[in-house]
Amino acid sequence: MENQKSILQDTFGRQHTYLRISLTELCNLRCTYCMPAEGIQLSPKSHIMTYDEVYTLAKIFVNHGVTKIRLTGGEPLVRKDADVILKKLATLPVELSITTNAVIVDQFIDVFKSCGIQNINVSLDSLNADKFKQITRRSNFERVYKNIMLLINEGFRVKLNAVLIKNFNDNEIINFIELTKQYPFSVRFIEFMPFDGNKWDKEKMVSYAEVMSLVNDNYKPNEVIRLQDAPNDTSKNYQIKDYMGSFAVISSVTNPFCDSCNRIRLTANGKLKNCLFSATESDLLTALRQGQNIEPIIQKTVQSKFKIRGGMDTLKKLEEPKLHSKNRSMITIGG
């Protein structure tokens, strides 16, 4: 059994127990940092994993030590058989969770409960309806906010993911934190990261240090409580004294958490990525359809993982467009 599990261990001793599966490249929003303005070239439908293939691949990873699966997209819930996939994956001995934009999440409350899903991440980059429309290119703010409150009222543990962009939504950081005063959210501020087509610029990024400087300017030192981060956590977690919820910063750019990374990603068209920043990927779906043993492919992919950010181990390398433009657009990776 130990030899089987070792296919998910890389050359730096990191054991990968967390699989993120993208169910679709489609989305009902058009977020600027995720999808290029001109759109993307979608994979042909025949190249997208069927629900049986999603389950088959997931089961192989679980057999080798994966204990947590998160479904992503695009927007995973726009897939017509999303409920079928959720129910099939719920039969595996894993913690099952999902990342969504919450536009249609109200249609899946009963499915989530029947599948034992408790943790739901919701992408929400602004608390202002006009800004929401600007960044998502859609007018769904009221619906999304209502559905977030529905999730809370139904007893789900909700994390709100906000990608910070300088001079756009960085003036809402305290507003987001104040939301945790009366609601048990975990608000997570994410540093703007470079992907193909999102016109990343370091000057647009709001760093972990800048977030905490703003926090310290608005709250007394004894009010800002540093929380214990979970093992393999990507975020640095805090709480304002006596607030119901908490907030965190995911500092993939300025303070990468690569040393403790336990994540691998499976794209909707069946490609395995060993890192969010990786420009390379391995085709598991074609091999599976040809009846090949995919375990050696998985092992080779995991063992080729770089120590830091797909080989971009300095900020200077991260700023080099030709390096991160070889990667996919975020919408086709899965968050």
For each residue, the residues with C-beta under 8 A, 3 or more apart:
1: 4 5
2: 5 6
3: 6
4: 1 7 63 64 65
5: 1 2 8 9 15 64 65
6: 2 3 9 299
7: 4 64 295 298 299 302
8: 5 15 16 17 61 64 65 66 264 298 299 302
9: 5 6 13 14 15 16 302 303
10: 13 14 16 274 302 303 305
11: 303 305
12: 305 307
13: 9 10
14: 9 10 259 260 261 262 305
15: 5 8 9 65 262
16: 8 9 10 19 65 66 261 262 263 264 302
17: 8 65 66 67 68 232 262
18: 66 67 68 69 70 232 262 263 264
19: 16 58 61 66 68 69 70 263 264 265 266
20: 69 70 71 72 263 264 265 266 334 335
21: 54 57 58 69 70 71 72 265 266 334
22: 25 71 72 73 74 76 265 266 267 268 332 333 334
23: 49 54 71 72 73 74 76 79 82 85 268
24: 27 48 73 74 75 76 78 79 268
25: 22 40 42 43 48 73 74 268 269 331 332
26: 42 73 74 75 78 79
27: 24 30 31 34 35 73 74 75 78 101 331
28: 75 78 101 103 104 138 140
29: 75 101 103 136 137 138 140
30: 27 35 136 137 138
31: 27 34 35 123 125 135 136 137 163
32: 35 37 135 137 198
33: 135 163 165 192 193 195 198 330
34: 27 31 195 198 329 330 331
35: 27 30 31 32 39 40 197 329 330 331
36: 39 40 196 197 198 329
37: 32 197
38: 197
39: 35 36
40: 25 35 36 197 329 331 332
41:
42: 25 26
43: 25 47 48 268 269 332
44: 47 48
45: 48
46:
47: 43 44 269 270 285
48: 24 25 43 44 45 268 269 270
49: 23 53 54 57 268 269 270 285
50: 53 54
51: 54 55 81 84 85 88
52: 55 56
53: 49 50 56 57 270 285 288 289
54: 21 23 49 50 51 57 58 85 88 89
55: 51 52 58 59 85 88 89
56: 52 53 59 60 288
57: 21 49 53 54 60 61 266 270 284 285 288 294
58: 19 21 54 55 61 62 66 69 89 92
59: 55 56 62 63 92
60: 56 57 63 64 294 295 298
61: 8 19 57 58 64 65 66 69 264 298
62: 58 59 65 66 67 69 92 93 94
63: 4 59 60
64: 4 5 7 8 60 61 295 298
65: 4 5 8 15 16 17 61 62
66: 8 16 17 18 19 58 61 62 69 94
67: 17 18 62 93 94 95
68: 17 18 19 94 95 96 97
69: 18 19 20 21 58 61 62 66 89 92 94 95 96 97
70: 18 19 20 21 96 97 98 99 121
71: 20 21 22 23 76 82 85 86 89 96 97 98 99
72: 20 21 22 23 76 98 99 334 335
73: 22 23 24 25 26 27 76 77 78 79 99 268 331 334
74: 22 23 24 25 26 27 78 268 331 332 334
75: 24 26 27 28 29 78 100 101 103
76: 22 23 24 71 72 73 79 82 98 99 100
77: 73 82 98 100 103 104 105 107 108
78: 24 26 27 28 73 74 75 82 104
79: 23 24 26 73 76 82 85
80:
81: 51 84 85
82: 23 71 76 77 78 79 85 86 108
83: 86 87 108 111
84: 51 81 87 88
85: 23 51 54 55 71 79 81 82 88 89
86: 71 82 83 89 90 96 98 108 111 112 115 117
87: 83 84 90 91 111 114 115
88: 51 54 55 84 85 91
89: 54 55 58 69 71 85 86 92 94 96 115
90: 86 87 96 114 115 116 117
91: 87 88
92: 58 59 62 69 89 96
93: 62 67
94: 62 66 67 68 69 89
95: 67 68 69 119
96: 68 69 70 71 86 89 90 92 115 116 117
97: 68 69 70 71 117 118 119 120 121
98: 70 71 72 76 77 86 112 117 120 121
99: 70 71 72 73 76 120 121 122 123 161 335
100: 75 76 77 103 105 120 121 122 123
101: 27 28 29 75 122 123 136 144
102: 105 122 123 124 144 147 148 151
103: 28 29 75 77 100 140 143 144 147
104: 28 77 78 107 108
105: 77 100 102 108 109 120 122 147 150 151
106: 109 146 147 150
107: 77 104
108: 77 82 83 86 104 105 111 112
109: 105 106 112 113 150 151 154
110: 113 114
111: 83 86 87 108 114 115
112: 86 98 108 109 115 117 120 156
113: 109 110 116 117 154
114: 87 90 110 111
115: 86 87 89 90 96 111 112
116: 90 96 113
117: 86 90 96 97 98 112 113 120 156
118: 97 156 157
119: 95 97 156 157 159
120: 97 98 99 100 105 112 117 151 156 157 158 159
121: 70 97 98 99 100 158 159 160 161 335
122: 99 100 101 102 105 144 148 151 158 159 160 161
123: 31 99 100 101 102 161 162 163 335
124: 102 127 132 144 145 148 160 161 162
125: 31 131 132 135 136 162 163 165 169
126: 131 132 135 141 162 169 172
127: 124 145 172 175 176 179
128: 131 132 141 172
129: 132 133 139 141 142
130: 133 134
131: 125 126 128 134 135 168 169 172
132: 124 125 126 128 129 135 136 140 141 144
133: 129 130 136 137 138 139 141
134: 130 131 137
135: 31 32 33 125 126 131 132 165 168 169
136: 29 30 31 101 125 132 133 140
137: 29 30 31 32 133 134
138: 28 29 30 133
139: 129 133
140: 28 29 103 132 136 143 144
141: 126 128 129 132 133 144 145
142: 129 145 146
143: 103 140 146 147
144: 101 102 103 122 124 132 140 141 147 148
145: 124 127 141 142 148 149
146: 106 142 143 149 150
147: 102 103 105 106 143 144 150 151
148: 102 122 124 144 145 151 152 158 160
149: 145 146 152 153
150: 105 106 109 146 147 153 154
151: 102 105 109 120 122 147 148 154 156 158
152: 148 149 155 156 158 183 184 185
153: 149 150
154: 109 113 150 151
155: 152
156: 112 117 118 119 120 151 152
157: 118 119 120 184 186
158: 120 121 122 148 151 152 184 185 186
159: 119 120 121 122 185 186 187 188
160: 121 122 124 148 176 179 185 186 187 188
161: 99 121 122 123 124 188 190 335
162: 123 124 125 126 169 172 176 187 188 189 190
163: 31 33 123 125 190 192
164: 169 170 173 189 190 191 192 205 206 211
165: 33 125 135 168 169 170 192 204 205 206
166: 170 203 204 205 206
167: 170 204
168: 131 135 165 204
169: 125 126 131 135 162 164 165 172
170: 164 165 166 167 173 206 210 214
171:
172: 126 127 128 131 162 169 175 176
173: 164 170 176 177 189 206 211 214 215
174: 177 178 214 215 218
175: 127 172 178 179
176: 127 160 162 172 173 179 180 187 189 247
177: 173 174 180 187 215 240 243 247
178: 174 175 181
179: 127 160 175 176 182 183 185 187 245
180: 176 177 183 184 185 186 187 239 240 243 244 245 246 247
181: 178 240 243 244 245
182: 179 244
183: 152 179 180 244 245
184: 152 157 158 180 244 245
185: 152 158 159 160 179 180 245 246
186: 157 158 159 160 180 237 245 246 247 248
187: 159 160 162 176 177 179 180 245 246 247 248
188: 159 160 161 162 235 247 248 249 250
189: 162 164 173 176 206 211 247 248 249 250
190: 161 162 163 164 193 249 250 252
191: 164 205 206 207 208 249 250 251 252 253 254
192: 33 163 164 165 200 204 205 206 253
193: 33 190 200 252 253 276 277 330
194: 198 200 318 321 324
195: 33 34 198 200 324 327 328 329 330 333
196: 36 324 325 326 327 328 329
197: 35 36 37 38 40 329
198: 32 33 34 36 194 195 329 330
199:
200: 192 193 194 195 204 324
201: 204 205
202: 205 315 318 319
203: 166
204: 165 166 167 168 192 200 201
205: 164 165 166 191 192 201 202 253 254
206: 164 165 166 170 173 189 191 192 210 211
207: 191 210 211 251 253 254
208: 191 211 212 236 249 251 254 255
209: 212 213 254
210: 170 206 207 213 214
211: 164 173 189 206 207 208 214 215 249
212: 208 209 215 216 249
213: 209 210 216 217
214: 170 173 174 210 211 217 218
215: 173 174 177 211 212 218 219 224 238
216: 212 213 219 221 224
217: 213 214
218: 174 214 215
219: 215 216 223 224 240
220: 223 224
221: 216 224
222: 241
223: 219 220 240 241
224: 215 216 219 220 221 238 240 241
225: 238 239 240 241
226: 236 237 238
227: 237 238 239 246
228: 237
229: 233 235 236 237
230: 233
231: 260
232: 17 18 260 261 262 263
233: 229 230 237 257 260
234: 250 252 257
235: 188 229 248 249 250
236: 208 226 229 248 249 251 255
237: 186 226 227 228 229 233 246 247 248
238: 215 224 225 226 227 246 247 248
239: 180 225 227 243 245 246 247
240: 177 180 181 219 223 224 225 243 247
241: 222 223 224 225
242:
243: 177 180 181 239 240 246
244: 180 181 182 183 184
245: 179 180 181 183 184 185 186 187 239
246: 180 185 186 187 227 237 238 239 243
247: 176 177 180 186 187 188 189 237 238 239 240
248: 186 187 188 189 235 236 237 238
249: 188 189 190 191 208 211 212 235 236
250: 188 189 190 191 234 235
251: 191 207 208 236 254 255 256 257
252: 190 191 193 234 256 257 276 309
253: 191 192 193 205 207 256 315 318
254: 191 205 207 208 209 251 315
255: 208 236 251
256: 251 252 253 308 309
257: 233 234 251 252 260 261
258: 261 307 308 309
259: 14
260: 14 231 232 233 257
261: 14 16 232 257 258 275
262: 14 15 16 17 18 232
263: 16 18 19 20 232 276
264: 8 16 18 19 20 61 272 273 274 301 302
265: 19 20 21 22 272 273 274 276 333 334
266: 19 20 21 22 57 270 271 272 273 284 334
267: 22 270 271 272 273 281 328 332 333 334
268: 22 23 24 25 43 48 49 73 74 332 334
269: 25 43 47 48 49 285
270: 47 48 49 53 57 266 267 283 284 285 286 288
271: 266 267 281 282 283 284 285
272: 264 265 266 267 281 282 283 284 297 298 301
273: 264 265 266 267 276 278 280 281 333
274: 10 264 265 278 301 302 304 305
275: 261 278 305 306 309 310
276: 193 252 263 265 273 310 333
277: 193 309 310 311 312 324 327
278: 273 274 275 281 305 306 310 311 327
279: 310 323 324 326 327
280: 273 304
281: 267 271 272 273 278 301
282: 271 272 297 298 300 301
283: 270 271 272 286 287 297
284: 57 266 270 271 272 287 288 294 297 298
285: 47 49 53 57 269 270 271 288 289
286: 270 283 289 290
287: 283 284 290 292 294 297
288: 53 56 57 270 284 285 291 292 294
289: 53 285 286
290: 286 287
291: 288
292: 287 288 297
293: 296
294: 57 60 284 287 288 297 298
295: 7 60 64 298 299
296: 293 299 300
297: 272 282 283 284 287 292 294 300 301
298: 7 8 60 61 64 272 282 284 294 295 301 302
299: 6 7 8 295 296 302 303
300: 282 296 297 303 304
301: 264 272 274 281 282 297 298 304 305
302: 7 8 9 10 16 264 274 298 299 305
303: 9 10 11 299 300
304: 274 280 300 301
305: 10 11 12 14 274 275 278 301 302
306: 275 278 309 310 311 313
307: 12 258 313
308: 256 258 311 312 313
309: 252 256 258 275 277 306 312 313 318
310: 275 276 277 278 279 306 327
311: 277 278 306 308 317 323
312: 277 308 309 317 318 320 323 324
313: 306 307 308 309 317
314: 317 318
315: 202 253 254 318 319
316: 319 320
317: 311 312 313 314 320 323
318: 194 202 253 309 312 314 315 323 324
319: 202 315 316
320: 312 316 317 323 324
321: 194 324 325
322: 325 326
323: 279 311 312 317 318 320 326
324: 194 195 196 200 277 279 312 318 320 321 327
325: 196 321 322
326: 196 279 322 323
327: 195 196 277 278 279 310 324 333
328: 195 196 267 332 333
329: 34 35 36 40 195 196 197 198 332 333
330: 33 34 35 193 195 198 333 335
331: 25 27 34 35 40 73 74
332: 22 25 40 43 74 267 268 328 329
333: 22 195 265 267 273 276 327 328 329 330
334: 20 21 22 72 73 74 265 266 267 268
335: 20 72 99 121 123 161 330
